[in-house]
């Protein structure tokens, strides 16, 4: 934009100066405008101001285009000395040099142009910084909201769905194993089981909605349950399914990173829930193997070996848990029968 104005002013100055006879005045007229086209703000301001002062001092003449070029050069100068460059015009004005009106205008408007340019650029920079801060704040709020949705989705699946699944299994087990149960009681238990399964279906649909918008959010680490609570978890599993559930520990137990213990707990919890759902009545072995740098978790049932059919949330949740702490997880049919969930978790969460 400055170059465009500089070109226009150079043409205007040239036309105006052509009416004057001295060749030097024509050169000075060009010197007061052409630098705006080819030089940077500082060099253009110094050159244009020097040419304008020389033109006024030597010939008592300055083109209108040259005067406008001086103000434009001072306005675009990005440093405080822009106002200092207007001092020679004040000296000429006090000395009464002609053309007096033009000299007085330059003496008064020169500092205004310099300070005005500084103020304008400071205002633009402040607006830019404010817009950047607003954008960063909005991004942080959105990221926090997504992270909270990840946490809610995971806890709904790992905790609430786990207990609802236990209700369904207990209702079905009670209906089939209670001798002499009246038909009305059996019907009520069947309805309880149906309601629990319907609730699970609706919860999976809700989890799908929550997870759709959180695919890129890293898994969160919250040290809630740990390995100390595994015995209580296995007791619940035994009471719910009526099947044998063993905890086998090898190696030297140690206190692990809270994030690793939480991941191990949730993986075992999900594996037990799916074993009750797809291999009801099958015995389950939970094995914890401690080494110097890792914890190996194996959950194996002796059921038919059917894969999980839970819409993918259980498997994805376990994979997220393992990967969040830098571990690995593998699931698949066991040999010779049953289903196996195996995770290798580091003793400490990677930084």
N, C-alpha and C positions, 0 to 999 in steps of 0.2 A: 504494500500500500504506500509506504514512504517513497519507494522508487517511482511509483506512478505519479505521485504528487511532485516529486523532484523533476521528472521529465516535463510535466505540464508547466511548472514554474520556470524551468530552463528555457522553454520555448517562449513564454511570455516575457522573460527578461531579455532574451535575444531580440525580440521584436521591438521592445521598448528602447533598448540600447542602440539599435540601428539608427534611431533618429538623432543620436548624438555623434559628433564628429570624431573625438579622440578614440583611437583604436584601443588604448589602455583601458578606457572605460568599458568598452565592449568585452574585453578580456575579464575585467573585474565583475561585470554583470554575470558572465558565465561562471566565474569562480564562486559566486554566492549561491549558485543553484545546482550546478552539475555534481558537486561532491555528494549531494544527497542520493544520487543514483548509484555511485560506484564505491563510496566509502562507508565504513561502519559508523555507528552512532557517535562515538567519541571523536574519531578523526573528522567526520563530517561537521560536527559542531564547532570544532576548533578552526577548521579551514574556512567554513562559511562565515563565522564571526570575524575572523581576521580579514577576509576579503571585504566584508561589509564595512568594517572600521576603516580600512585603507581607502575604500571608495569614498567614504564620507570625509575623511581627513584630507585626501588629496584633491578631490573633485567637488566636494560639497554636494554629492549626488548619490542616490541609491534607488534602484528600481523598486517599484512596489512588490514585484515578484521576489526580489532579493530580500526585502524586509520580511515577507511571509516565510521565505526559506530560513531566515535566521530564527524566527519563532518556532518553526517546525523542528529545526535542528536542536534547539534548546529543549523542546518538549520531549524528544525521543532520546536525549542523552540520559543514561541510566545512573548517573552519579550526581552527588550533591554539587560539585563544582560547576554544574550547568548554570547556576545563578551567578557564579563568579564571572562567567564569560560575558555577562551583560553589563559589567562595571564600566568598560570603555564608553558605552553609550551614555551612561550617567555623567561621565567626565565631559563628553562632548556636549551634552545638554546643558551642563553648568557653565560651560565655556561659551554657550550661545552659538554653536556652529550650525550653519544651515545644512539641510532644511530642518528648521527647528521643530516643527510638528512631528515629523517622522523620527527624529532623534529622541524627542521626549517620549513618544510612543514605545520605541525600542527600549529606552531606559526603564520605563514602567512595566511594560509587558514581558520583557525578557526574563526577569526573575520569576514572574508569575507562570510563564510557560515552563521554565525549568522545574519549579516546585510542583506545578500542576501535573507534569508528566510523571514525577516521582510518586505523587499521591495516587494517580490513576493506576500505575503499575502495582503499587502496594495494595490497592483495593482489589484489583484482578487476582493477585496472588492470594490474598486473604479469602476471596470467594472460592478459588480453586482448592485451597487447603480445607475450607469448610465443607465443600462438596465431597472431598476425599474422606474426611472424618465421618460424615454422614453415611457414606457408602460402606466404610469399614465397620461402623457401628451396626448398620443393617445386616451386613454379612455375619457379624458375630452373633447377633440375635437369631438369625436364621439357622446358623450352625448349632447354637445352643438348643434351639427348639427341635431340630432334627436329632441331635444327640439324646434329648430327653425322650423322643418317640422311640428311638432304638432301645433305650433302657426299659421303657414301659412295655414294648412289644416282647422283649426277652423275658422280663419278669412275669408277664402274663402267661407266656408259654411255659416257662420253666416251673413256676410256682402254682398259679391258679389252675392251669390245664392239668398239671400233675395231680392236684387234689380232686378235681372233677373226674378225672380218669379213675382215681381210686374209688370214688362214690359209685361209678358205673360198675366197676369190677366187684365191689363188695355187695351191691344190690343183686347182681346176677348170681354171685356165689351163695348168698344167703337164700335166694329163691330155690336154688338147686340142691342145697345141702341141709336145709332145715327140715327134719322129719315132722310129719303131721301138720305142716303149714296149711292153714285154711286157704281156700281158693281166693278169697278176697285179699288176704295178705300177700299171696303170690302175685296177684294182679297189681297190688300197690307197689311191690318191689320191682315188678317189670316196668311199671310206669316211671318209677324213680330212675331205673337204668336208662330208659328211653329219653327221659328229660335230660339226664346227664350227657348222653351222647349227642343229643340235639344242641346242648349248650357248647359242647366241644366243637361241633360243626360251625356254629355261629362265631365262636371265638377264633377259629382258624380263618374265617372270612374277615373278621376284624383285624387280625394280625396281618393278613394280606394287604389290607388298606394301609396299615401303619408302616409296613415294610416297603411299600412301593416307592415312597419318597425318601427312603433312607439308605439306598444302596451304596452310596459313596461315603457314608459316615463311618469312621472307624469304630470297632467294637469298644465299648466302655469297660473299664475295670473298676469294680466296686467290691472291696473285701467284705462280703456278707458271710454266707456259710463257708465252712472250710472242711478239712478232713476230719476234724473232731466231731462233726455232726453226721458222719457217714453211718455210724451205728444206728442212730435214730432213723435215718432214711431207710436203712435195710429192715429195721423192725417194722416200719410202716408198710414196706413192700410185702413182708411175710404175712402181716395181718390182712392186707388187702387181697392177696392172691391165694393164700393158704399153701403156697409152694415153698420149697426150700430155697433159701437165699443165703449164700455164704460170703464172708469177707475173708480173703486170704492176703496176708501181708508178708512180704519177703524183703530182705535187705534191712538196713538200719533206718528206722523212721526218723525223720528230721522235720523241723519247722521250715516250711517253704515260703516263698513269696506269697502274700495274701492273694494276689491276682491268680497265681498258679493254683492255689488251693480252691479258690472259687470256681475256676474253670474245671478242675477235676470233679468237684462236687456236682456241678450242673451237668457235666457229661454223664456221670453215673446216674443222676436223677432222670435224665432224658432216656438213657438206655433202659433203665428199669421200667419206666412208663411204657415204652414201646414193647418191651418183653411181655408186660401184662396184657397189652392190647392185641399183640399178634401171636403170642405164644402163651396164652392163658394156661396156668397150671404147670408150666415148665420150670424146672429148677434153674436158678441163675447163680453163677459164680462171679464175684467182683474181686479182681486181683489188683493189688497195689505193689509195685516193685520199685524200691528206692535204690538209686545208684548215687555216685558222687555228684553228678551234674544233671540228673534228669529223674523224672517220675514216669513210670510206665503204668497206664491204667488199662485193664482189660475187663470187659463185661461180656460174658458168654452165657447164652441159654441153650438148653438141649431140646428146643422146640423144632418145628419143621423147617426153620431156616428161611421163612418168608421175609422179603424186604419190607421196609417201612412203607406204609401207605398213609402218610399224614399230610399230604400236600407239599412235602419238601421242607416244612418249617423246622421239624425236629432235626433232620440231617444238617440243614444249613445253620441252625443254631449251634449244634455241636462243632461244626467246622469253624464257625466264627469264634467260639470260645477258645478252641485250640490255637487258631492262627493269631488271636489277639495277644497271646502270651508268647508267641514265637514257637509254638509246637506244631505237631502233625497229627492227623486223625485218619484212620482207615476203618471202613465198615464193609461187611460182606458176610456171605455164608461161612460157617465154621466147618471144620472137618472132624468127624464124619457127618455130623448133623448139627443143627442149631444156627444161631446167628452170633456174630462177633463184632464188638465195637472195641477198637484199640487206639489209644492215644499215647503219644510220647510228648511230655511237657518238660521244658527246661526247669531247673531248680530255681532260677531267677528270671524275671521278665526282662528281655533285652531292652537296653536304654534306647 
